[in-house]
């Protein structure tokens, strides 16, 4: 147990991969998804807890689907690439 009284995940065996986990690049764990979205794990876990990001749970493990995250990013408010090009040309 750690200082907060929570159980720690088991140690990886020699030869097991370290770092973020992906399944064929299609499913991501929180660490890999945070890197993909350009945010921290803590911030992403907060967004997951508030149901702001599409995710799945497999038992207690959080899994994020890359294609859903891409659709999520596309749906965020802002300027599209075409709009940015048009705006840039209009400023010349």
N, CA, C and O atoms as a DFTB+ gen file, in Angstrom:
368 C
 N C O
     1  1       0.841      -1.185       0.000
     2  2       0.000       0.000       0.000
     3  2       0.877       1.235       0.000
     4  3       1.984       1.241       0.538
     5  1       0.348       2.289      -0.623
     6  2       1.088       3.542      -0.638
     7  2       0.655       4.409       0.546
     8  3      -0.123       3.959       1.387
     9  1       1.149       5.643       0.617
    10  2       0.851       6.528       1.737
    11  2      -0.636       6.845       1.845
    12  3      -1.134       7.105       2.941
    13  1      -1.350       6.827       0.724
    14  2      -2.780       7.124       0.735
    15  2      -3.602       5.896       1.114
    16  3      -4.828       5.975       1.179
    17  1      -2.949       4.764       1.363
    18  2      -3.659       3.559       1.757
    19  2      -4.228       2.763       0.601
    20  3      -5.041       1.862       0.808
    21  1      -3.806       3.088      -0.627
    22  2      -4.317       2.372      -1.804
    23  2      -3.351       1.278      -2.211
    24  3      -2.141       1.387      -2.013
    25  1      -3.898       0.239      -2.774
    26  2      -3.073      -0.858      -3.277
    27  2      -2.327      -0.401      -4.525
    28  3      -2.858       0.367      -5.326
    29  1      -1.119      -0.867      -4.684
    30  2      -0.321      -0.573      -5.859
    31  2      -0.480      -1.704      -6.866
    32  3      -0.684      -2.852      -6.473
    33  1      -0.388      -1.396      -8.176
    34  2      -0.446      -2.475      -9.162
    35  2       0.776      -3.378      -9.012
    36  3       1.804      -2.940      -8.494
    37  1       0.681      -4.614      -9.453
    38  2       1.823      -5.516      -9.317
    39  2       3.007      -5.045     -10.152
    40  3       2.836      -4.419     -11.198
    41  1       4.192      -5.350      -9.681
    42  2       5.411      -5.001     -10.417
    43  2       5.467      -5.804     -11.712
    44  3       5.031      -6.954     -11.767
    45  1       6.015      -5.170     -12.758
    46  2       6.159      -5.885     -14.020
    47  2       7.315      -6.871     -13.927
    48  3       8.316      -6.630     -13.253
    49  1       7.149      -7.958     -14.609
    50  2       8.178      -8.980     -14.631
    51  2       9.294      -8.572     -15.584
    52  3       9.066      -7.754     -16.476
    53  1      10.500      -9.123     -15.417
    54  2      11.577      -8.812     -16.356
    55  2      11.154      -9.144     -17.787
    56  3      10.617     -10.223     -18.042
    57  1      11.387      -8.244     -18.698
    58  2      11.031      -8.454     -20.099
    59  2       9.686      -7.871     -20.462
    60  3       9.382      -7.733     -21.647
    61  1       8.866      -7.522     -19.480
    62  2       7.585      -6.895     -19.788
    63  2       7.833      -5.448     -20.162
    64  3       8.731      -4.801     -19.622
    65  1       7.035      -4.946     -21.086
    66  2       7.198      -3.582     -21.547
    67  2       6.866      -2.564     -20.479
    68  3       6.029      -2.806     -19.610
    69  1       7.519      -1.441     -20.550
    70  2       7.255      -0.326     -19.660
    71  2       6.596       0.792     -20.441
    72  3       6.669       0.813     -21.669
    73  1       5.967       1.702     -19.764
    74  2       5.371       2.862     -20.416
    75  2       3.909       2.652     -20.742
    76  3       3.276       1.721     -20.244
    77  1       3.374       3.530     -21.586
    78  2       1.948       3.467     -21.891
    79  2       1.568       2.175     -22.598
    80  3       2.361       1.587     -23.334
    81  1       0.345       1.753     -22.357
    82  2      -0.141       0.519     -22.977
    83  2      -1.119       0.867     -24.080
    84  3      -2.005       1.703     -23.903
    85  1      -0.948       0.220     -25.216
    86  2      -1.881       0.360     -26.318
    87  2      -2.206      -1.027     -26.839
    88  3      -1.408      -1.956     -26.717
    89  1      -3.377      -1.151     -27.417
    90  2      -3.773      -2.410     -28.044
    91  2      -3.887      -2.126     -29.533
    92  3      -4.888      -1.579     -29.997
    93  1      -2.858      -2.502     -30.274
    94  2      -2.837      -2.267     -31.719
    95  2      -2.982      -0.788     -32.059
    96  3      -3.362      -0.451     -33.180
    97  1      -2.690       0.093     -31.117
    98  2      -2.842       1.521     -31.352
    99  2      -4.284       1.988     -31.349
   100  3      -4.536       3.190     -31.438
   101  1      -5.243       1.071     -31.248
   102  2      -6.659       1.438     -31.297
   103  2      -7.221       1.738     -29.915
   104  3      -8.063       2.624     -29.770
   105  1      -6.767       1.016     -28.904
   106  2      -7.227       1.238     -27.534
   107  2      -6.042       1.726     -26.707
   108  3      -4.938       1.193     -26.814
   109  1      -6.277       2.735     -25.889
   110  2      -5.206       3.357     -25.118
   111  2      -5.528       3.312     -23.631
   112  3      -6.693       3.359     -23.237
   113  1      -4.482       3.222     -22.810
   114  2      -4.697       3.401     -21.388
   115  2      -4.643       4.900     -21.093
   116  3      -4.450       5.707     -22.003
   117  1      -4.811       5.266     -19.846
   118  2      -4.890       6.689     -19.494
   119  2      -3.584       7.412     -19.832
   120  3      -3.617       8.538     -20.328
   121  1      -2.448       6.786     -19.572
   122  2      -1.164       7.439     -19.845
   123  2      -0.986       7.719     -21.337
   124  3      -0.584       8.817     -21.722
   125  1      -1.285       6.729     -22.171
   126  2      -1.133       6.902     -23.617
   127  2      -2.146       7.919     -24.150
   128  3      -1.816       8.727     -25.018
   129  1      -3.381       7.880     -23.630
   130  2      -4.398       8.822     -24.081
   131  2      -4.046      10.248     -23.669
   132  3      -4.289      11.189     -24.425
   133  1      -3.480      10.414     -22.482
   134  2      -3.071      11.746     -22.035
   135  2      -1.984      12.304     -22.951
   136  3      -2.008      13.483     -23.303
   137  1      -1.041      11.463     -23.332
   138  2       0.007      11.903     -24.261
   139  2      -0.602      12.255     -25.615
   140  3      -0.208      13.243     -26.233
   141  1      -1.551      11.460     -26.075
   142  2      -2.216      11.708     -27.356
   143  2      -2.962      13.048     -27.331
   144  3      -2.934      13.796     -28.309
   145  1      -3.630      13.346     -26.204
   146  2      -4.410      14.575     -26.093
   147  2      -3.568      15.779     -25.681
   148  3      -4.043      16.914     -25.731
   149  1      -2.316      15.536     -25.273
   150  2      -1.451      16.639     -24.876
   151  2      -1.801      17.199     -23.509
   152  3      -1.692      18.405     -23.284
   153  1      -2.220      16.333     -22.593
   154  2      -2.572      16.755     -21.248
   155  2      -1.915      15.809     -20.252
   156  3      -1.201      14.889     -20.652
   157  1      -2.145      16.019     -18.978
   158  2      -1.571      15.152     -17.960
   159  2      -2.534      14.018     -17.632
   160  3      -3.730      14.096     -17.914
   161  1      -1.991      12.964     -17.031
   162  2      -2.845      11.850     -16.597
   163  2      -3.860      12.329     -15.573
   164  3      -5.023      11.928     -15.615
   165  1      -3.429      13.186     -14.653
   166  2      -4.323      13.665     -13.605
   167  2      -5.484      14.459     -14.200
   168  3      -6.633      14.281     -13.798
   169  1      -5.181      15.333     -15.158
   170  2      -6.240      16.122     -15.805
   171  2      -7.193      15.215     -16.581
   172  3      -8.408      15.408     -16.548
   173  1      -6.636      14.229     -17.275
   174  2      -7.486      13.316     -18.045
   175  2      -8.365      12.481     -17.118
   176  3      -9.542      12.272     -17.412
   177  1      -7.816      12.002     -16.006
   178  2      -8.626      11.244     -15.051
   179  2      -9.749      12.107     -14.486
   180  3     -10.846      11.607     -14.236
   181  1      -9.489      13.390     -14.284
   182  2     -10.537      14.297     -13.834
   183  2     -11.642      14.436     -14.863
   184  3     -12.824      14.432     -14.519
   185  1     -11.252      14.560     -16.142
   186  2     -12.247      14.659     -17.212
   187  2     -13.050      13.367     -17.340
   188  3     -14.252      13.400     -17.605
   189  1     -12.382      12.230     -17.150
   190  2     -13.080      10.940     -17.193
   191  2     -14.066      10.855     -16.035
   192  3     -15.200      10.411     -16.218
   193  1     -13.648      11.273     -14.856
   194  2     -14.521      11.233     -13.698
   195  2     -15.756      12.108     -13.859
   196  3     -16.817      11.793     -13.320
   197  1     -15.623      13.210     -14.601
   198  2     -16.757      14.101     -14.862
   199  2     -17.495      13.730     -16.143
   200  3     -18.384      14.459     -16.583
   201  1     -17.125      12.588     -16.747
   202  2     -17.771      12.079     -17.964
   203  2     -17.652      13.065     -19.133
   204  3     -18.598      13.216     -19.907
   205  1     -16.504      13.737     -19.270
   206  2     -16.295      14.702     -20.336
   207  2     -15.563      14.108     -21.535
   208  3     -15.518      14.724     -22.600
   209  1     -14.996      12.933     -21.373
   210  2     -14.201      12.295     -22.419
   211  2     -14.767      10.889     -22.649
   212  3     -15.076      10.187     -21.686
   213  1     -14.907      10.469     -23.917
   214  2     -15.412       9.113     -24.171
   215  2     -14.419       8.055     -23.681
   216  3     -13.229       8.121     -23.990
   217  1     -14.913       7.092     -22.924
   218  2     -14.054       6.035     -22.386
   219  2     -14.878       4.791     -22.092
   220  3     -16.108       4.820     -22.138
   221  1     -14.197       3.717     -21.793
   222  2     -14.820       2.457     -21.412
   223  2     -14.126       1.975     -20.145
   224  3     -13.001       2.374     -19.846
   225  1     -14.808       1.123     -19.415
   226  2     -14.199       0.486     -18.242
   227  2     -14.245      -1.027     -18.433
   228  3     -15.290      -1.601     -18.738
   229  1     -13.110      -1.644     -18.251
   230  2     -12.998      -3.099     -18.257
   231  2     -12.576      -3.471     -16.848
   232  3     -11.408      -3.343     -16.481
   233  1     -13.547      -3.936     -16.058
   234  2     -13.370      -4.110     -14.616
   235  2     -13.009      -2.739     -14.048
   236  3     -13.828      -1.824     -14.135
   237  1     -11.838      -2.560     -13.478
   238  2     -11.478      -1.245     -12.945
   239  2     -10.542      -0.484     -13.889
   240  3     -10.142       0.642     -13.593
   241  1     -10.202      -1.085     -15.002
   242  2      -9.267      -0.472     -15.938
   243  2      -9.995       0.454     -16.902
   244  3     -11.039       0.100     -17.451
   245  1      -9.436       1.642     -17.103
   246  2     -10.028       2.625     -18.018
   247  2      -9.373       2.466     -19.380
   248  3      -8.148       2.453     -19.493
   249  1     -10.202       2.345     -20.416
   250  2      -9.714       2.190     -21.787
   251  2     -10.340       3.284     -22.642
   252  3     -11.543       3.534     -22.562
   253  1      -9.524       3.929     -23.453
   254  2      -9.998       4.966     -24.359
   255  2      -9.723       4.512     -25.790
   256  3      -8.640       4.009     -26.090
   257  1     -10.692       4.688     -26.657
   258  2     -10.587       4.272     -28.057
   259  2     -10.057       5.457     -28.870
   260  3     -10.622       6.550     -28.835
   261  1      -8.961       5.221     -29.602
   262  2      -8.306       6.309     -30.335
   263  2      -9.255       7.014     -31.314
   264  3      -9.264       8.243     -31.384
   265  1     -10.050       6.251     -32.065
   266  2     -10.948       6.870     -33.049
   267  2     -11.995       7.752     -32.357
   268  3     -12.380       8.790     -32.896
   269  1     -12.457       7.344     -31.166
   270  2     -13.411       8.167     -30.423
   271  2     -12.748       9.441     -29.910
   272  3     -13.370      10.503     -29.887
   273  1     -11.482       9.335     -29.498
   274  2     -10.767      10.533     -29.051
   275  2     -10.546      11.500     -30.216
   276  3     -10.635      12.715     -30.043
   277  1     -10.258      10.958     -31.399
   278  2     -10.094      11.819     -32.576
   279  2     -11.402      12.527     -32.903
   280  3     -11.398      13.719     -33.209
   281  1     -12.523      11.806     -32.841
   282  2     -13.836      12.429     -33.079
   283  2     -14.139      13.469     -32.011
   284  3     -14.710      14.519     -32.307
   285  1     -13.759      13.182     -30.770
   286  2     -13.944      14.120     -29.670
   287  2     -13.179      15.409     -29.941
   288  3     -13.712      16.502     -29.748
   289  1     -11.932      15.285     -30.389
   290  2     -11.113      16.473     -30.683
   291  2     -11.695      17.281     -31.839
   292  3     -11.703      18.512     -31.801
   293  1     -12.179      16.588     -32.859
   294  2     -12.767      17.276     -34.013
   295  2     -14.007      18.052     -33.596
   296  3     -14.283      19.121     -34.140
   297  1     -14.756      17.523     -32.634
   298  2     -15.991      18.164     -32.190
   299  2     -15.804      19.324     -31.229
   300  3     -16.770      20.014     -30.903
   301  1     -14.568      19.554     -30.765
   302  2     -14.341      20.661     -29.839
   303  2     -14.526      21.998     -30.554
   304  3     -14.267      22.107     -31.752
   305  1     -14.976      23.017     -29.811
   306  2     -15.153      24.325     -30.448
   307  2     -13.810      24.927     -30.848
   308  3     -12.782      24.664     -30.224
   309  1     -13.841      25.713     -31.867
   310  2     -12.626      26.360     -32.353
   311  2     -12.716      26.603     -33.845
   312  3     -13.809      26.658     -34.409
   313  1     -11.586      26.747     -34.471
   314  2     -11.512      27.045     -35.900
   315  2     -10.980      25.811     -36.616
   316  3      -9.984      25.226     -36.192
   317  1     -11.641      25.414     -37.702
   318  2     -11.172      24.278     -38.487
   319  2      -9.976      24.709     -39.331
   320  3      -9.672      25.898     -39.429
   321  1      -9.311      23.751     -39.929
   322  2      -8.146      24.048     -40.766
   323  2      -8.550      24.927     -41.947
   324  3      -7.854      25.892     -42.264
   325  1      -9.667      24.606     -42.602
   326  2     -10.124      25.403     -43.748
   327  2     -10.455      26.833     -43.331
   328  3     -10.125      27.784     -44.041
   329  1     -11.110      26.984     -42.173
   330  2     -11.439      28.336     -41.690
   331  2     -10.175      29.125     -41.383
   332  3     -10.110      30.321     -41.665
   333  1      -9.171      28.470     -40.811
   334  2      -7.915      29.146     -40.494
   335  2      -7.214      29.603     -41.769
   336  3      -6.677      30.709     -41.819
   337  1      -7.218      28.756     -42.801
   338  2      -6.604      29.143     -44.077
   339  2      -7.330      30.341     -44.673
   340  3      -6.694      31.284     -45.143
   341  1      -8.658      30.307     -44.654
   342  2      -9.451      31.408     -45.190
   343  2      -9.175      32.692     -44.420
   344  3      -9.020      33.756     -45.020
   345  1      -9.113      32.598     -43.089
   346  2      -8.824      33.767     -42.277
   347  2      -7.444      34.322     -42.562
   348  3      -7.255      35.537     -42.620
   349  1      -6.478      33.432     -42.739
   350  2      -5.114      33.856     -43.034
   351  2      -5.011      34.558     -44.369
   352  3      -4.301      35.555     -44.497
   353  1      -5.722      34.040     -45.375
   354  2      -5.704      34.655     -46.701
   355  2      -6.411      36.014     -46.669
   356  3      -6.008      36.936     -47.377
   357  1      -7.453      36.141     -45.860
   358  2      -8.184      37.386     -45.780
   359  2      -7.359      38.481     -45.111
   360  3      -7.621      39.664     -45.332
   361  1      -6.381      38.117     -44.306
   362  2      -5.551      39.103     -43.606
   363  2      -4.412      39.623     -44.463
   364  3      -3.751      40.592     -44.087
   365  1      -4.177      39.014     -45.580
   366  2      -3.072      39.454     -46.435
   367  2      -3.405      40.698     -47.187
   368  3      -2.579      41.197     -47.951
